[in-house]
Amino acid sequence: MLKYIGFTVIFLGVYFLLQIGTGIVSTFFYTPDIQEVIETGSVFSGKIEFGNTDPALVILFGIISFCAAMGVMKVFKKIAKG
């Protein structure tokens, strides 16, 4: 039972770190549309854009998280054996 809990914790930890890391990188490289601000004449447009979500990226993060969790569990197993 402990190994399933460990796998779940590692998987979720890696998955959330990848999601947060991607959000930080996306925010860092975001460039506002200055032309739109000039055309509308307002400083804050009041429009919120979340962008599109790509399901392939979510699946890729899931696969990476799964592989990382499996690798960490194998390392823990080797350490426990000897």
Secondary structure in CASP SS format (residue, H / E / C, confidence):
PFRMAT SS
TARGET T0000
AUTHOR 0000-0000-0000
METHOD secondary structure of the structure
MODEL  1
M C 1.00
L H 1.00
K H 1.00
Y H 1.00
I H 1.00
G H 1.00
F H 1.00
T H 1.00
V H 1.00
I H 1.00
F H 1.00
L H 1.00
G H 1.00
V H 1.00
Y H 1.00
F H 1.00
L H 1.00
L H 1.00
Q H 1.00
I H 1.00
G H 1.00
T H 1.00
G H 1.00
I H 1.00
V H 1.00
S H 1.00
T H 1.00
F H 1.00
F C 1.00
Y C 1.00
T C 1.00
P C 1.00
D C 1.00
I H 1.00
Q H 1.00
E H 1.00
V H 1.00
I H 1.00
E H 1.00
T H 1.00
G C 1.00
S C 1.00
V C 1.00
F C 1.00
S C 1.00
G C 1.00
K C 1.00
I C 1.00
E C 1.00
F C 1.00
G C 1.00
N C 1.00
T C 1.00
D C 1.00
P H 1.00
A H 1.00
L H 1.00
V H 1.00
I H 1.00
L H 1.00
F H 1.00
G H 1.00
I H 1.00
I H 1.00
S H 1.00
F H 1.00
C H 1.00
A H 1.00
A H 1.00
M H 1.00
G H 1.00
V H 1.00
M H 1.00
K H 1.00
V H 1.00
F H 1.00
K H 1.00
K H 1.00
I H 1.00
A H 1.00
K H 1.00
G C 1.00
END
